Amino acid sequence: SPAVSSELEQLRSAINYHNHRYHSLDAPEISDAEYDRLMQRLKNLEAEHPELITPDSPTQRVGSAPLSAFVTVVHEMPMLSLDNAFSDEDLLAFNKRIQDRLKSKEDIEFACEVKLDGIAVSLIYRDGILVRGATRGDGTNGEDITQNVRTIASIPLRLLGKGYPQTLEVRGEIYMPKAGFEKFNAKAFAAGEKLFINPRNAAAGSLRQLDSRLTAARPLEMCAYSVGLVEGGELPDRHTDILKSLQGWGFLINRELDAANNIQECLEYYRRIHEKRSALAYDIDGIVFKVNSRKLQDELGFISRAPRWAVAYKFPAQEEMTL
Ligand SMILES: Cc1ccc2cc(C(N)=O)cc(O)c2n1
């Protein structure tokens, strides 16, 4: 009946909204008990009307029957790796190369992002609905892990708000926060099961599960860091503004995101984050600096395998983990 359909729609959009408030903005507006009541009401209503269950319903995050294998998919826009910088001189040279290429002495504005130590993923949305999740693979061919990514709360099954392009590919990093990693390993140790050596391997192992119900039980998060394929819509020119748009559409954006007016401010950002690295809730292995304009990025293009407009400035390796 129309009354049931409209209550289902209202429940789904309310739960999606509060899910975003909690998982992506870390700013819930309702109590966990109220959230659970909404979810329980939705589950009961869907149990009474199973024919009205939709794939983007918040109840459809629990994982489904195991796959026999992962299907290989092609990235229409290759997911490239980043060129590395290992010193201030490398970073200054990166800036100089860009100025030379743009035949300009002007300061370049950069977007500054922590480089999360996780697994890169590509998510494709059509008319706001998540239709595919895939690993980076070799940059051109990845594995279809749609069933697994659907179980991650910070990945929207349906985009929030409006104004998003008809086809939108969002790229980001799936990672396991340090606290979730410690808790997971403590449980595994108590059960005499295999331990993961670090959060990155724990995230990788969790995404390789053919049974997405196991993935659903792992404390994974996803942070968006760029867009790939975009059709039927316009995006802002500045990279930092694109990420803010993604936040409005339901994605988690790392709270350390900042813009630097020149390469000196990039060096200050690098030192500031390096100092607080051990206090962060997740592992990072450097900073990603990107020219903060898509127009300039297009002008600069890519070196054979990596973009000319981005560099990852890595931190010195941390002392080895001792379990
Ligand atoms: C273009 C590109 C490629 C890989 C990236 C990887 C990360 C990361 N590991 O956080 C962040 C970024 O902004 C990236 N950006």
The ligand as an SDF file (V2000), in Angstrom:
LIG
                    3D

 15 16  0  0  0  0  0  0  0  0999 V2000
   45.4830   10.0900   -7.0490 C   0  0  0  0  0  0  0  0  0  0  0  0
   45.6370    9.3500   -5.7550 C   0  0  0  0  0  0  0  0  0  0  0  0
   46.1140    8.0250   -5.7640 C   0  0  0  0  0  0  0  0  0  0  0  0
   46.2430    7.3440   -4.5580 C   0  0  0  0  0  0  0  0  0  0  0  0
   45.9040    7.9730   -3.3530 C   0  0  0  0  0  0  0  0  0  0  0  0
   46.0070    7.3060   -2.1030 C   0  0  0  0  0  0  0  0  0  0  0  0
   45.6240    7.9830   -0.9420 C   0  0  0  0  0  0  0  0  0  0  0  0
   45.6960    7.3090    0.3810 C   0  0  0  0  0  0  0  0  0  0  0  0
   46.2900    6.1250    0.4880 N   0  0  0  0  0  0  0  0  0  0  0  0
   45.1880    7.8520    1.3710 O   0  0  0  0  0  0  0  0  0  0  0  0
   45.1430    9.3050   -0.9920 C   0  0  0  0  0  0  0  0  0  0  0  0
   45.0610    9.9600   -2.2070 C   0  0  0  0  0  0  0  0  0  0  0  0
   44.6180   11.2200   -2.3070 O   0  0  0  0  0  0  0  0  0  0  0  0
   45.4220    9.3050   -3.4130 C   0  0  0  0  0  0  0  0  0  0  0  0
   45.2850    9.9700   -4.6090 N   0  0  0  0  0  0  0  0  0  0  0  0
  1  2  1  0
  2  3  1  0
  2 15  2  0
  3  4  2  0
  4  5  1  0
  5  6  1  0
  5 14  2  0
  6  7  2  0
  7  8  1  0
  7 11  1  0
  8  9  1  0
  8 10  2  0
 11 12  2  0
 12 13  1  0
 12 14  1  0
 14 15  1  0
M  END
$$$$
